[in-house]
Amino acid sequence: MGQVVAHALGEHTAVLLCNQGLVVVADTPRQSVVLALMLERACRIQLLAESQARP
């Protein structure tokens, strides 16, 4: 599974794994936490926006 995740990440810093969660890669643990929190917030905002969309 590690090779699949590495391939999915490519040159990016984060990837969402279906039914598994989030993988974040950064230079320091602090940067990893900040990136994970930012991505979680962005996902939450996206879900809220989609739930308010009207047809």
Buried (B, 14 or more C-beta within 10 A) or exposed (E): EEEEEEEEBEEEBBBEEEEEEEBBBBEEEEEBEEBBEEBEEEEEEEEEEEEEEEE
